[in-house]
Amino acid sequence: MINDVLAQIKDKLNGYFKLITSSDTNQVTYPDGNKMDPLFFPENSVVPVLVNVEEEKMIRQANGYAGVIKNGIKTGLSPSIGINLLVLFVSSFSDYDQSLKFLSLVIAYFQKFPVLDHYNTPALPDSVDKIIIELITLPLAQQNELWNSLKTTYRPSVLYKIGVLVYRDTTSVEIAKEIVDIEVKTTVK
């Protein structure tokens, strides 16, 4: 689900950039997975980097571990869990003015579209009702810690909280029983 949501955001930003700049190239690209330590940002692009995944505690059920036990098998489903993503959008251009321009375009897009849903983003996965995008401002000390953890020099960037992705247990009772049977067989031997 995380990959689908970030792909949709990447596609939406690329479409917006093409519309505003009249360019045919995709400006939003992921970092190269082989160049993550230290993190390398492709030149002349905006790079979204997932920097944290956090639980959304406001939608958590009061007793998340309660379930219905019948014949030694939990028949209830595990509670849903809400997830927020912290995504850093890094504007990496050889021309500093271009870096600032594209950083401004990222901010402008999310100011215009702070919520992505199935109406304005039809390709959003069915498991996601909507995505709420919120600007996060880190204090300077925390920004310094973030960039030190990325092991790279600072570039013009902006941090957004993208949420809430809700993971739901869709496991059927039969699958749960099979898992219990397998666990019982392995512990009995």
Backbone as CSV, one residue per row, in Angstrom:
resi,resn,N_x,N_y,N_z,CA_x,CA_y,CA_z,C_x,C_y,C_z
1,MET,0.817,-1.189,0.000,0.000,0.000,0.000,0.869,1.264,0.000
2,ILE,1.968,1.265,0.759,2.838,2.443,0.819,3.385,2.757,-0.567
3,ASN,3.850,1.730,-1.272,4.398,1.962,-2.607,3.343,2.511,-3.560
4,ASP,2.095,2.020,-3.454,1.024,2.507,-4.327,0.708,3.973,-4.056
5,VAL,0.659,4.340,-2.790,0.341,5.728,-2.419,1.446,6.671,-2.879
6,LEU,2.694,6.307,-2.626,3.799,7.175,-3.059,3.886,7.252,-4.580
7,ALA,3.559,6.175,-5.272,3.554,6.205,-6.742,2.477,7.159,-7.247
8,GLN,1.313,7.168,-6.608,0.245,8.083,-7.018,0.652,9.534,-6.796
9,ILE,1.283,9.817,-5.661,1.742,11.184,-5.371,2.808,11.593,-6.380
10,LYS,3.721,10.676,-6.680,4.766,10.960,-7.677,4.144,11.271,-9.033
11,ASP,3.159,10.474,-9.456,2.499,10.697,-10.746,1.738,12.017,-10.768
12,LYS,1.063,12.338,-9.669,0.309,13.596,-9.601,1.256,14.792,-9.704
13,LEU,2.375,14.739,-8.977,3.347,15.832,-9.042,3.959,15.948,-10.438
14,ASN,4.299,14.817,-11.051,4.851,14.860,-12.411,3.865,15.491,-13.386
15,GLY,2.594,15.126,-13.277,1.578,15.727,-14.146,1.450,17.223,-13.928
16,TYR,1.494,17.637,-12.672,1.410,19.071,-12.345,2.622,19.828,-12.886
17,PHE,3.818,19.256,-12.691,5.034,19.899,-13.187,5.007,20.031,-14.705
18,LYS,4.548,18.991,-15.402,4.466,19.048,-16.863,3.497,20.127,-17.315
19,LEU,2.407,20.280,-16.608,1.417,21.296,-16.938,1.978,22.703,-16.730
20,ILE,2.652,22.911,-15.614,3.169,24.244,-15.275,4.390,24.609,-16.120
21,THR,5.296,23.655,-16.333,6.556,23.968,-17.013,6.530,23.688,-18.508
22,SER,5.466,23.079,-19.027,5.364,22.690,-20.438,6.514,21.784,-20.865
23,SER,6.959,20.938,-19.944,8.034,19.991,-20.224,7.441,18.590,-20.336
24,ASP,8.119,17.731,-21.087,7.646,16.361,-21.244,8.356,15.378,-20.320
25,THR,9.367,15.838,-19.593,10.142,14.929,-18.750,9.541,14.822,-17.351
26,ASN,9.693,13.644,-16.771,9.273,13.446,-15.387,10.343,14.018,-14.461
27,GLN,9.963,14.956,-13.639,10.909,15.605,-12.727,10.962,14.914,-11.367
28,VAL,9.918,14.167,-11.023,9.878,13.497,-9.721,10.349,12.064,-9.914
29,THR,11.452,11.717,-9.253,12.014,10.371,-9.354,12.415,9.882,-7.969
30,TYR,12.407,8.578,-7.811,12.860,7.981,-6.557,14.382,7.959,-6.523
31,PRO,14.954,7.888,-5.311,16.409,7.721,-5.246,16.807,6.334,-5.744
32,ASP,18.031,6.210,-6.180,18.560,4.927,-6.648,18.764,4.023,-5.427
33,GLY,18.113,2.861,-5.432,18.194,1.943,-4.300,19.593,1.427,-4.028
34,ASN,20.487,1.507,-5.002,21.864,1.055,-4.815,22.758,2.144,-4.238
35,LYS,22.224,3.357,-4.133,23.031,4.486,-3.639,22.329,5.132,-2.446
36,MET,22.101,4.317,-1.401,21.360,4.799,-0.248,22.263,5.159,0.938
37,ASP,23.524,4.778,0.907,24.399,5.068,2.035,25.758,5.529,1.535
38,PRO,26.028,6.796,1.423,25.125,7.912,1.703,24.084,8.061,0.598
39,LEU,23.011,8.719,0.960,21.901,8.894,0.028,22.322,9.797,-1.125
40,PHE,22.058,9.328,-2.340,22.389,10.081,-3.543,21.095,10.538,-4.198
41,PHE,21.011,11.837,-4.503,19.837,12.395,-5.161,20.136,12.606,-6.633
42,PRO,19.319,12.012,-7.514,19.522,12.250,-8.950,19.428,13.745,-9.259
43,GLU,20.315,14.194,-10.125,20.324,15.612,-10.490,19.096,15.984,-11.314
44,ASN,18.708,17.244,-11.202,17.603,17.839,-11.950,16.297,17.084,-11.738
45,SER,16.001,16.830,-10.470,14.763,16.136,-10.138,14.325,16.468,-8.712
46,VAL,13.073,16.181,-8.454,12.524,16.248,-7.105,12.440,14.811,-6.628
47,VAL,13.006,14.549,-5.454,13.126,13.181,-4.960,12.330,13.022,-3.658
48,PRO,11.270,12.201,-3.682,10.571,11.915,-2.432,11.305,10.808,-1.674
49,VAL,11.566,11.066,-0.387,12.272,10.097,0.438,11.419,9.807,1.671
50,LEU,11.067,8.561,1.866,10.322,8.151,3.051,11.291,8.162,4.226
51,VAL,11.053,9.063,5.202,11.979,9.183,6.331,11.428,8.592,7.618
52,ASN,10.115,8.340,7.673,9.556,7.729,8.882,8.160,7.190,8.596
53,VAL,7.819,6.142,9.322,6.476,5.583,9.315,6.027,5.593,10.767
54,GLU,4.871,6.202,11.032,4.401,6.292,12.413,2.956,5.845,12.516
55,GLU,2.609,5.315,13.670,1.235,4.887,13.906,0.375,6.099,14.228
56,GLU,-0.819,6.125,13.645,-1.808,7.163,13.955,-2.622,6.662,15.139
57,LYS,-2.329,7.193,16.318,-2.948,6.683,17.542,-4.369,7.199,17.756
58,MET,-4.765,8.226,17.049,-6.103,8.795,17.247,-7.212,7.867,16.765
59,ILE,-6.930,6.986,15.821,-7.983,6.104,15.309,-7.862,4.682,15.841
60,ARG,-6.920,4.475,16.757,-6.714,3.137,17.312,-7.882,2.757,18.207
61,GLN,-8.282,1.501,18.148,-9.369,1.013,18.981,-8.932,0.984,20.433
62,ALA,-9.905,1.148,21.353,-9.601,1.215,22.776,-8.882,-0.045,23.264
63,ASN,-9.405,-1.208,22.952,-8.768,-2.458,23.343,-8.417,-3.211,22.070
64,GLY,-7.253,-2.953,21.562,-6.848,-3.518,20.283,-6.563,-4.996,20.300
65,TYR,-6.450,-5.596,21.486,-6.083,-7.004,21.541,-7.234,-7.905,21.958
66,ALA,-8.407,-7.322,22.123,-9.570,-8.137,22.455,-10.016,-8.895,21.214
67,GLY,-10.401,-10.113,21.397,-10.879,-10.927,20.287,-11.807,-11.991,20.811
68,VAL,-12.505,-12.610,19.950,-13.423,-13.663,20.348,-12.682,-14.989,20.238
69,ILE,-12.581,-15.708,21.350,-11.922,-17.007,21.355,-13.002,-18.076,21.368
70,LYS,-12.953,-18.960,20.393,-13.937,-20.035,20.295,-13.185,-21.319,19.973
71,ASN,-13.292,-22.311,20.849,-12.581,-23.579,20.683,-11.072,-23.367,20.566
72,GLY,-10.538,-22.423,21.308,-9.107,-22.162,21.309,-8.601,-21.395,20.106
73,ILE,-9.513,-20.899,19.266,-9.118,-20.165,18.057,-9.693,-18.764,18.124
74,LYS,-8.856,-17.798,17.873,-9.331,-16.420,17.827,-10.158,-16.240,16.562
75,THR,-11.433,-15.937,16.729,-12.311,-15.806,15.563,-12.485,-14.357,15.145
76,GLY,-12.151,-13.425,16.020,-12.243,-12.015,15.641,-11.036,-11.611,14.819
77,LEU,-11.136,-10.525,14.136,-10.023,-10.029,13.334,-9.145,-9.128,14.177
78,SER,-7.887,-9.041,13.833,-6.990,-8.126,14.521,-7.433,-6.699,14.243
79,PRO,-7.168,-5.791,15.175,-7.623,-4.417,14.985,-6.896,-3.734,13.828
80,SER,-7.576,-2.775,13.239,-6.957,-1.992,12.165,-5.863,-1.110,12.762
81,ILE,-4.907,-0.767,11.921,-3.841,0.126,12.357,-3.707,1.246,11.331
82,GLY,-3.675,2.471,11.811,-3.503,3.628,10.941,-2.038,4.028,10.882
83,ILE,-1.574,4.352,9.707,-0.166,4.684,9.485,-0.056,6.058,8.822
84,ASN,0.871,6.867,9.327,1.240,8.122,8.676,2.650,7.964,8.115
85,LEU,2.887,8.558,6.965,4.205,8.541,6.344,4.798,9.937,6.422
86,LEU,6.046,10.046,6.801,6.752,11.317,6.715,7.646,11.243,5.484
87,VAL,7.352,12.097,4.522,8.063,12.066,3.249,8.760,13.406,3.035
88,LEU,10.049,13.328,2.795,10.863,14.500,2.524,10.972,14.652,1.011
89,PHE,10.552,15.807,0.495,10.671,16.088,-0.936,11.896,16.970,-1.123
90,VAL,12.914,16.410,-1.763,14.196,17.083,-1.948,14.279,17.580,-3.379
91,SER,14.521,18.878,-3.527,14.658,19.485,-4.846,16.138,19.546,-5.194
92,SER,16.560,18.691,-6.118,17.979,18.513,-6.426,18.264,18.920,-7.870
93,PHE,18.598,20.185,-8.056,18.912,20.709,-9.390,20.284,21.350,-9.361
94,SER,21.004,21.277,-10.483,22.332,21.899,-10.548,22.228,23.410,-10.453
95,ASP,21.131,23.972,-10.935,20.866,25.406,-10.829,20.022,25.636,-9.573
96,TYR,20.581,26.376,-8.612,19.898,26.580,-7.328,18.543,27.251,-7.511
97,ASP,18.434,28.137,-8.481,17.166,28.805,-8.762,16.099,27.782,-9.174
98,GLN,16.491,26.782,-9.979,15.568,25.713,-10.370,15.147,24.889,-9.149
99,SER,16.089,24.639,-8.242,15.757,23.912,-7.014,14.663,24.625,-6.242
100,LEU,14.816,25.933,-6.118,13.820,26.717,-5.378,12.488,26.770,-6.130
101,LYS,12.546,26.848,-7.459,11.326,26.873,-8.266,10.518,25.588,-8.080
102,PHE,11.190,24.439,-8.187,10.475,23.173,-8.062,10.039,22.897,-6.625
103,LEU,10.788,23.375,-5.665,10.350,23.264,-4.276,9.068,24.063,-4.069
104,SER,9.010,25.237,-4.663,7.795,26.060,-4.600,6.621,25.368,-5.287
105,LEU,6.889,24.670,-6.383,5.819,23.951,-7.078,5.269,22.797,-6.238
106,VAL,6.137,22.127,-5.500,5.674,21.050,-4.607,4.745,21.639,-3.551
107,ILE,5.164,22.722,-2.943,4.351,23.367,-1.904,3.032,23.859,-2.491
108,ALA,3.088,24.455,-3.670,1.872,24.969,-4.314,0.903,23.831,-4.630
109,TYR,1.409,22.701,-5.099,0.530,21.579,-5.433,-0.186,21.059,-4.189
110,PHE,0.561,20.839,-3.121,-0.062,20.302,-1.909,-0.940,21.335,-1.203
111,GLN,-0.704,22.619,-1.467,-1.601,23.645,-0.927,-2.935,23.601,-1.673
112,LYS,-2.887,23.323,-2.970,-4.103,23.228,-3.781,-4.832,21.918,-3.559
113,PHE,-4.083,20.854,-3.325,-4.667,19.514,-3.175,-4.169,18.861,-1.878
114,PRO,-4.660,19.328,-0.721,-4.215,18.725,0.548,-4.852,17.365,0.821
115,VAL,-5.863,17.009,0.035,-6.525,15.716,0.188,-6.612,15.055,-1.184
116,LEU,-6.119,13.833,-1.256,-6.261,13.040,-2.477,-7.248,11.923,-2.166
117,ASP,-8.291,11.816,-2.997,-9.299,10.777,-2.800,-9.608,10.135,-4.146
118,HIS,-10.600,9.275,-4.175,-10.921,8.570,-5.423,-11.542,9.492,-6.469
119,TYR,-12.014,10.659,-6.056,-12.574,11.612,-7.007,-11.465,12.304,-7.801
120,ASN,-10.446,12.834,-7.099,-9.382,13.552,-7.804,-8.173,12.665,-8.129
121,THR,-8.178,11.431,-7.603,-7.112,10.473,-7.891,-7.741,9.104,-8.112
122,PRO,-8.320,8.868,-9.290,-9.037,7.609,-9.532,-8.163,6.352,-9.392
123,ALA,-6.870,6.472,-9.611,-5.992,5.300,-9.539,-5.559,4.968,-8.110
124,LEU,-6.079,5.693,-7.129,-5.768,5.402,-5.734,-6.228,3.988,-5.401
125,PRO,-5.437,3.217,-4.674,-5.854,1.847,-4.347,-7.201,1.827,-3.624
126,ASP,-7.980,0.789,-3.873,-9.293,0.673,-3.246,-9.205,0.613,-1.729
127,SER,-8.106,0.115,-1.213,-7.945,-0.005,0.239,-7.693,1.335,0.926
128,VAL,-7.467,2.396,0.136,-7.214,3.728,0.689,-8.415,4.617,0.378
129,ASP,-9.075,5.126,1.423,-10.223,6.012,1.221,-9.771,7.384,0.742
130,LYS,-8.814,7.952,1.461,-8.271,9.255,1.083,-6.923,9.431,1.750
131,ILE,-6.152,10.353,1.213,-4.834,10.683,1.749,-4.871,12.151,2.143
132,ILE,-4.491,12.432,3.360,-4.423,13.808,3.840,-2.949,14.192,3.906
133,ILE,-2.604,15.320,3.282,-1.212,15.734,3.170,-1.028,17.029,3.953
134,GLU,-0.100,16.999,4.909,0.084,18.115,5.834,1.558,18.507,5.900
135,LEU,1.819,19.798,5.763,3.185,20.319,5.850,3.684,20.207,7.292
136,ILE,4.904,19.719,7.443,5.535,19.587,8.757,6.767,20.487,8.774
137,THR,6.893,21.280,9.817,8.065,22.130,9.968,8.882,21.628,11.144
138,LEU,10.063,21.147,10.872,10.943,20.664,11.922,11.787,21.817,12.454
139,PRO,12.048,21.822,13.763,13.014,22.796,14.284,14.388,22.550,13.654
140,LEU,15.215,23.560,13.636,16.518,23.477,12.974,17.368,22.312,13.490
141,ALA,17.347,22.066,14.784,18.142,20.961,15.344,17.666,19.618,14.803
142,GLN,16.364,19.431,14.692,15.842,18.175,14.158,16.124,18.041,12.667
143,GLN,16.075,19.168,11.943,16.445,19.125,10.520,17.893,18.677,10.373
144,ASN,18.751,19.215,11.224,20.163,18.840,11.190,20.327,17.349,11.463
145,GLU,19.599,16.815,12.432,19.656,15.386,12.739,19.166,14.548,11.553
146,LEU,18.095,15.009,10.912,17.554,14.287,9.764,18.584,14.208,8.641
147,TRP,19.179,15.331,8.296,20.158,15.342,7.207,21.419,14.568,7.576
148,ASN,21.805,14.596,8.863,22.949,13.782,9.297,22.637,12.297,9.163
149,SER,21.391,11.907,9.461,21.031,10.494,9.332,21.006,10.055,7.864
150,LEU,20.727,10.977,6.957,20.759,10.664,5.523,22.193,10.627,4.985
151,LYS,23.143,11.101,5.786,24.570,11.118,5.446,24.844,11.867,4.154
152,THR,24.201,13.014,4.010,24.406,13.826,2.813,24.253,15.296,3.190
153,THR,24.637,16.160,2.280,24.534,17.590,2.544,23.112,18.076,2.300
154,TYR,22.777,19.152,2.976,21.433,19.715,2.872,21.150,20.179,1.441
155,ARG,19.924,19.969,1.031,19.395,20.488,-0.237,18.043,21.109,0.059
156,PRO,17.585,22.028,-0.775,16.244,22.585,-0.550,15.215,21.459,-0.478
157,SER,14.424,21.464,0.573,13.493,20.358,0.789,12.328,20.809,1.653
158,VAL,11.302,19.978,1.650,10.123,20.229,2.465,9.609,18.868,2.936
159,LEU,9.111,18.839,4.181,8.658,17.600,4.791,7.138,17.609,4.908
160,TYR,6.516,16.494,4.490,5.062,16.365,4.566,4.688,15.091,5.310
161,LYS,3.614,15.195,6.089,3.015,14.013,6.700,1.884,13.576,5.790
162,ILE,1.932,12.328,5.369,0.933,11.768,4.467,0.194,10.672,5.226
163,GLY,-1.082,10.872,5.420,-1.824,9.876,6.204,-3.297,9.987,5.920
164,VAL,-4.067,9.192,6.356,-3.817,8.030,7.174,-4.067,6.809,6.304
165,LEU,-3.085,5.920,6.257,-3.257,4.646,5.562,-3.699,3.649,6.613
166,VAL,-4.807,2.997,6.376,-5.339,2.064,7.361,-5.141,0.645,6.870
167,TYR,-4.400,-0.108,7.665,-4.200,-1.525,7.381,-5.254,-2.302,8.159
168,ARG,-6.029,-3.098,7.439,-7.092,-3.881,8.050,-6.776,-5.362,7.925
169,ASP,-7.119,-6.106,8.979,-6.961,-7.555,8.948,-8.130,-8.138,8.175
170,THR,-7.838,-8.741,7.052,-8.893,-9.356,6.244,-8.787,-10.874,6.266
171,THR,-8.013,-11.370,7.222,-7.811,-12.810,7.341,-9.125,-13.485,7.717
172,SER,-9.427,-14.546,7.041,-10.644,-15.288,7.373,-10.374,-16.230,8.535
173,VAL,-11.429,-16.693,9.163,-11.319,-17.610,10.287,-10.629,-18.901,9.867
174,GLU,-10.873,-19.377,8.638,-10.267,-20.621,8.177,-8.745,-20.491,8.108
175,ILE,-8.264,-19.358,7.618,-6.814,-19.155,7.537,-6.229,-19.086,8.941
176,ALA,-6.918,-18.396,9.845,-6.450,-18.317,11.226,-6.368,-19.705,11.839
177,LYS,-7.346,-20.587,11.561,-7.342,-21.948,12.091,-6.171,-22.733,11.518
178,GLU,-5.876,-22.547,10.225,-4.746,-23.240,9.613,-3.436,-22.820,10.270
179,ILE,-3.293,-21.539,10.572,-2.079,-21.040,11.222,-1.940,-21.666,12.602
180,VAL,-3.036,-21.708,13.358,-3.011,-22.314,14.685,-2.650,-23.792,14.584
181,ASP,-3.225,-24.516,13.620,-2.919,-25.932,13.439,-1.439,-26.146,13.137
182,ILE,-0.861,-25.302,12.306,0.560,-25.412,11.966,1.402,-25.156,13.210
183,GLU,1.033,-24.128,14.002,1.789,-23.815,15.222,1.707,-24.966,16.216
184,VAL,0.523,-25.577,16.350,0.341,-26.702,17.279,1.191,-27.881,16.834
185,LYS,1.230,-28.199,15.555,2.005,-29.322,15.040,3.499,-29.128,15.280
186,THR,3.986,-27.899,15.103,5.421,-27.643,15.275,5.819,-27.660,16.742
187,THR,4.924,-27.273,17.653,5.272,-27.284,19.073,5.122,-28.658,19.693
188,VAL,4.266,-29.516,19.140,4.038,-30.861,19.668,5.234,-31.759,19.398
189,LYS,5.896,-31.624,18.267,7.029,-32.494,17.890,8.142,-32.385,18.837
